[in-house]
Amino acid sequence: PAAILSAFGKHWGRATMFADAKAANENPPRLNGEVTEFDPAYHRFMTESMKAGLHNMTWRADGQRAGAPAEVARAARYYMVAQVENGHMCPITMTRASVGALSVDPAFVAKVMPKIVGHDYDPNFRPWTEKSAMTLGMGMTERQGGTDVRANLTRATATSDHYRVDGAKWFMSAPMCDAFLVLAQADAGLTCFFVPRFRPDGSVNGLHFERLKPKLGNKSNASSEVTFKDAYALRVGAEGAGIRTILEMVQLTRIDCAIASAGIVRMALAQALHHARHRTVFQKKLADQPLMQTVLADLALASEGMVAVIMRLCRAVDHANSDAKEAARARLLTPVIKYWVCKNAPNFVYETMECLGGNGYVEDSLMPRLFREAPVNAIWEGSGNVMCLDVLRAMSRDSDAAQDVLADLVQETKGLPGATDVVRDITAIVKSSDTERHARLVVDRLAVLAALAALARSTPHFVVEHFARSYLGPRGTTYGSVAIEEPDKLLQRALPA
């Protein structure tokens, strides 16, 4: 209900939350032996997010999906949290998404779900079995392979009741977690494993963290390099099915990447709108200057399109188990929307920073942190090119389902300027012999069409018309380079006075 979400937003929008966000990012984690130490503000964020159930509210206690409207309800909350602090959301996301992978093994998921459904954050370095709630991280990336996880060299050797893992990961996300899902080569090929921080006898497991990554942004969150030496591990799913297993997790983390980027965009827009309403230039408020109105209205339109298409995607995920068409929509559009929203976030934040002028370039404002944070989601969980290739694979492997999704988008955007032409162009490119070279164009156009369809379902017609003309008609390469009639109506929607 709206009242619950309003209370949630009021709670997260307190000045103390923003002060904690500043502290958590100005005092990044440090590696002390095998323990990652954080500023107390980071732990307060983890406590709040787990108390709110952002790590588990889309799952039932048996590891099955909670069903509608859990995904949408969580996305609304996650979107608000992303406007405040992004670093702690990494372990929250991975804990939530890990259930997608763990669920391939019903017996195993039954063991861990009692801890995943817990709400009491426990940062202490002790076995997950002794905690009331746990967090999970992920380790896939190796130095020599990067995105190509099939090139991984980390090895898993079977024993009588578990596996021993030896090797190294170049990027291990959230090393403070209680356990990790790790890809390693077993006899039958790349396989997914559950690797806890402690062995069953209570001794520290063979994970040796070499260092924490010095990142551009995402400062409050720890990312690490790790070496495995005779690490205790349990297999998740069949041997050789590691990629298929972990993709169940990655599909969900990609959705969270898009939600988080939309949240960053929203906070950047709010900063620009607030500044423009109170800054006087040439005897007029910035918000009353026609050129600035055009820029801000264009930004507001983009932000609204991002939120609408994400929420429609989450609705599809909510209904995927009971509706084949919604399942096909979720499969095809998850990489599309992840690509479009995350790719556009950095330039969006830059433009809002310019709206604040020099004030936006100094660390006293939120803008530098938002700007540093903006690129990460386009890189994590598959870069832009990886997303585009995933879309092409989805369209070729199940072309009938993809065509059904396109047909639905055509119907949902019927009568809007440019929509039919977009579908025609996408279809022509996909059927050509040189599809991969044009993959980014296909994905970009498909994302805009999906956003237009989502807006048509949920917003006043004048918003839909503006979006169609702005994104399917002629426009320049920067925000504000398209004429928008009645920009004040869009700005009032974006940030009511």
N, C-alpha and C positions, 0 to 999 in steps of 0.2 A: 504493500500500500504506500501511497505517496507520503503519508505522515511518517512512516517508519524511515523511508529514504531521506526525508527532510531532516529528521532528527539525526540520522547518521551523518549527513552532510554538515549539519551544525556542529556536531561533535568533532569531526575531523577538520573543520574550518577554523577552529580556535587558534588564537595567536600562539598559544603554547605549543601547538603541533608544528607550526612553521618555525618556531624557535628550535624545537628538537630536530627538525629537518636540517636546519643550518648547522647545528652542532654535530649531527651524525655525519655530515658530509665534510665538515672542516676538520674532523678528527677521525680519519679513516682507520679501518682495522689494521692490526699488527699481528704478525706471526710470532708466537712465543713457544718455541719447541713444536709440539704437535697441536697446540691450542691456538685458535684465532681469537684475539681479544678485540672487543668493540667498545665504542663510547656508550655510556648508559642510555643515551637517547635512542640508539639503534634497538636496544632491547625493549625499550618502551613501545616502539613501533611494532616489533614482532608480537609483543603481548597484546596490543590492540587488535592487530589484524587476525591473530589466531582466536582471540576472544570473539571476534565478529564472524568467524567461520570462513574466512576467505580461502583457507587452505583445504576445506572439506565440504562446503555446503552444497556442492553439486553431486555428492555421492551419498548413497545409503550405507548403513553399517555393514552390509554384505558385499560392498564393492560395486554394486550396480548403480547406474545413473539414477539420480533422484527424480528426474523428469521435470516437465514444465511446472512452474516457471523458474526453476532453480538457476539455470544458466544465465538467464536475463537478469534475475534478481542479483546474482553475484556480480555480473558485469557492471551493473549500475553502481554498486558499492566500490568495486575495483577501480572504476573510472574516477570516482571521487578521491580515493586514496592516492591514485597516480598524480593528482594535481598537487599533492603535498610532498610526498617522498617516494622515490622510485627504487632505491637500492635494496631495501628490505623485501621488496616484492619478488625478488628472484627466488629465494627459498620458499616463499608462500606459493608462487606459481608452480615450482617444480614438485612440491609436496602434493598439491592438488592434481597436477597432471600425471604424476607417477602412478596413480591408481589406474589410469588407462592402460599402462603397460602391465602392472601387477595383476590386473583382472584376467589376463590370459591364463593364469594359474589359480583356479578357485581355491585350492587348498592353501596356497601360499598367501593369497590376499586375505584369507580368513585369519591368518596369524597377525598380520600387520594392521588391519583396519581398526581394531580396537584402539590402537595408538594414534592412527591418522584422524579418527573422528574426535579425538580429545581436543580440548580448547585451551588447556593450561600450558603456555609456553615455558619450557624448561631449558635454559641456556647452559646448564652444567654439563661438564665433560664426564659422562657416565653412560653405561649401556642403555640402548633404547628400550629394552625390556623392563627397565626399572623406572621409566618415565610414564606419566599419564598421557603425554602427547609427544609426537615425534615430528621431525622434519627430514625431508629427503632432497638430495642433490643429484647431479648427473655428471658423468664423465664419458664423453665420446671422442673428443678431438685429440689427435696426436700430431706431433710436429711434422712428420713426413706426409701425412694424409690430409689434414684439415677437413674440409667438407667431405672428402672421399673416404668415408669411414671403412670402406672395404679394404683400404690399404693399411688398416690398423695392425700393429705388431704385438700388442699386449696379448699375452697367452694365458689360457685357463687350462689347468690340468685336473682331471677328475680324480677324486679319492673315493673311499667307501661311502662317505655321507656328505661330502661337500666338494668344492673346487678350490684349487690354489691359483691365485692370479699373480702374474709377474709381468712387469712392463712399466710404462709411463704414460701419463696424459699431459699434454701441453696446456690444456685448458680444463680445469675441474671447477665447476661452478659451486659456490657456497660451501667451502670446506668445513664450515662449522656445523654442518648438518649431521644428523645421527646415523645416516646410511646413504648410500649412493646407488644409482642404477648405472652400471658400467658395461661397455661393450668390449668383449675380448674374444680372441680366436680359440675355439675349442676344436676337437677332432672333426666335427661335422661342419665347421665354419663359424662365422661371426655369431656370437651368442650374447644375450643379455644376462647380467648377473646383479644380484643384490649384495652389496659389499658394506657391512656395518663398520662403525668405528671400533667396536670391541668384538672379540671372539666370544663364543658361548661360555668359556670358562672365566670371563671377566677381564682377561688381559687385553691390552691395546692391540688392535689389528695391525697388519703390515701395510698401512698407508703412511707414507712419509712425505709430508708437504715440504717442497724445496723452497718455495717463495710465493708471495702474493704478487699478482700482476699489477704493475703501475699503470692504471688506465686513464684515458682521457677524461672520462666522466664516470658516473655510477660509483662514486667514491665511497659511499657508505657500505657498499656490498663488497665482499671478498671474492676474488677469483684467483685460482692457484695453479701451480704446477705440482704434480704429485708423482711419486714413484711407488709402485706396488712391489713388495717383496714377500712372497709366500703369504699373500693376503687371503684370509678366509672369505669365501663367497658362496652364495647359493644361486643356482640357476633359476631364471625366470623365463618360462616358455621353453620351447624345444631347442635343442642344439641346432645351430645353423639358421635359426629364425630370429636372430637378434635385431636386424633392421626392421623387420615387420613388427616385432614386439615394441621396439623403442618408438616407432612412428606413431603408435597409439598415444604415446606421451607427447611427442613433438607436435602433433596436430593441435593439442590443447594449449601447449606453451605458445604456439604461433598466434592463437586467438588472444592470449594475454598480452603478447607483444603489441598487437594492434590496439587493444583497449588502453594499455599504458601510454602508447604514443598519442592516442586521442586525448588522454588526460593531460599530458604535457602540453599539447596544442591548446586545450581549453584554458589552462592556467595562463599560458602566454597571451592568449587573446584577452582574458580578463584583465591582465596587467596593462595591456595596450589601451583597452577601452577606458579603464579607470583613469589612466594618465591623461588620455585625450580629453576627457570630460573636465579635468581640473587644470589643465595647462593652457595658459593664455599666450597666443602668438599673434602679433600684428593686431592687437586690440580685440581679438576674437578667440573664443575657446577652440582648441584644436578639433574637437568633435564637431564643431560647426563649420569647419573649412571644407568646401566641396571635395577637394582632392583627397584629403584625409578621410572623409566619409566614404569615398569610393574604395580606398584601400581597406579600411576597417570592415566595410560591408562585404567585400570580397573574401576577407579572412573569416568573417563570421559565417558566410555561406559554406566555405570549405569545411570549417569545424562542424557545422551542423550535418553536412553530408557524411562526414566520417562517423559521427556518433550514430546516425540513423542506420548506416550500412552495417556497422558492428552489431548493433542491437538486433537487427534482422537476422544476421548470421547466428547470433546466440539463440534466437528463437528456433532457427532451423536445427541447431544442435539439440535443443530441448526436445524436439519432436522427432529426431532422427530414428529412434528405436521403433516408432510406431508408424512412420510415414516415409516410404521409400523416396518420394520426391524431395522431401526435406533433407533426407540423408544425402542424396545426390547433390543437393544445393550446398550443403555443408562441406562435402568433400571437394567440390570444384572451387567454391568461393573462398575457402579459408586461406589458401596461398595468395589468391587474388587480392583479398582485402588486407592481408598482412603486408603484401608488397606495396599497395597504394598508400595506405595510411602511414606506414613506417617510413617509406621513401619521402613522403611529402613533409613530414614533421620537421626536419632540420631547417629547410628553407622557410617554412612557416614561422618557426621560432625566430629565425634571423629577421624576418620582416617585422615581426612584432617588436623585436629589440630596437629596430630602427625607428619605430613609432615613438619610443621613449627617448631617442637621441642619445646623448652622452650619458644620461642617467641610466640607460639600459645596459651600458657597457661596463659599469663599475660593479664590484662585488657587493656593494650595499643593496643592490636590487636582487630580485630572484632570477633575472634574465640570464646571467652567465651560467648559473647551475642548470637551468632549463636547456640552454644552448648546448652545454657539454653532454647533457643527458640524451638529447634528441636523436643522435645517430645510432645509438646502441641497438635499438630494437630492429632496425633494418639489417643489422649484421648478425645478431644472435638468431638461432633457430633457422638458419638458412638465409643467405644474402639475397639480394634482388634477383640475380640471375638464376639462383637455385629455385626461387619461388616461380619464376617464369617457366623453367623447365618442368617443374612439378605440374603446373597448369597444363602444359602441352601434353604431358604423359596422361593426365586425367582425361583430357579431351580425346586422346587416341585410344586409350584402353577401354573406355566405356563411352563411346561416341554417342550412343542412343540416349544415355542419361544426360550427357552434356548438352545435347540438342534439346532435350526436354527442359533443362534449366534455362537455356537461351530462349526457348519458346515462352516460358513463363515470364521472363524479363521483358520480352516484347509485349506480351499482353498487359503487364503491369505498368508499362510506360507508353501504352497506346495513345496516340494523338499528341504526344510531346515532341517538340521540334528536335529533329536530328536522331531520335532513338532508333528508328527503323534503319537508317543509313549505317549506324554503328554496327548493328547486328549483321547487316549485309557485308560490311567490310571485314568484320571478324571472321565470318564464315568463309569468305573468299581467301583470306590469308591462311587459315587453318587447312584449307584444301589445296593450297599451293605446294610446290616442291621445295620451297625455301622458307618454311615456316619459322625455323629457329631464329633466323636473322631478324624477324619481325616480332619476336615473342614479347618484347617489352611493350610494343604498341598494342598488341592483342590484349595483354593483361591490363594495361592502363585503361583502354577503352571499355573492357569488360567491368572493371571496378567502377568506373563512372556510371555505366549503365545500371549496375547493381545499386549504387548509391541513389541514383535517380528513382529507381523502383522503390527503394526503402523510404525515401522522402515522400513519394506519391502516396504511400500507405499511411504516413503518420504526421504530415505537416500541411499547413494551409497551401492552397494552390499557388499563391504568389511566390512562395519559397521554391516550389517545384519548378515553376516557369523560369525563375531567375537562375536556378541551378542548371537547367537544360540549356538555356541560352549561353550561360557562362562557360560551361564545360563541354558542350557539344557544338557550340558555334565558334566563330573566330574570336581569338583572344591573344594577347601578347604573352611573353614568357615570364612576367612578374605579376605579383598580386596588385590589383588596382588598375590593370591594363584592359579591363572590360567595363563597358558602361553599365551601371546598375541603377535602375529607376527606383525611387523611393528608398534610398539606403537606410533612412532612419527606421523604417519598419523592421529591417533585418537586424539592425543594431539594438533595437529595443528588445527583440527576441533573445539576442545573445547575452545581454546584460541589462535587465530591467532597471530603470532609474529608481 
